[in-house]
Amino acid sequence: MSSNNLDNLYRQVIMDHYKKPRNRGILEDGSHTINMNNPTCGDRIELTFKVEDGKVIDAKFEGDGCSISMSSASMMTQAIKGKNVEEALKLSKIFSDMMQGKEYDDDIDLGDIEALQGVAKFPARIKCATLAWKAMEKGLTEEEKQ
């Protein structure tokens, strides 16, 4: 597949998650709620998730922001559901490396998340893509400290 076709496919995936976000809402019985914002551009997210026995049972988000920020939140919530805390944090590290243009463990199927790899070319947009992931890391790290 040519680079141009791949870029178009990735844009379509991002816009699909933006227009039809997965896991949008608030978990009434969530064990964690994390609010974060990106003061540079005004993106904001409220992430709620439920962790039981070291496993992310469910995750939802609310917020306002650009297509990259909101589609990343949609993809992230899909990716961490059903994962144990260590797996979710590893996925976040892989995503962070991808956003920084670093080598990352490509043995793991990133699914739709891979569509965000082009964001690495636009440093001003990296904070948009990583906002939900940083919120998830903060929440899971606080869980470990408790």
Buried (B, 14 or more C-beta within 10 A) or exposed (E): EEEEEBEEEBEEBBEBBBEEBBBBEEBEEBBBBBEBBBEEBEBBBBBBBBBEEEBBBBBBBBBEBBBBBBBBBBBBBBBBBEBBBEBBBBBBBBBBBBBEEEEBEEEEEBEBBBBBBBBBEEEEBBBBBBBBBBBBBBBBEEBEEE
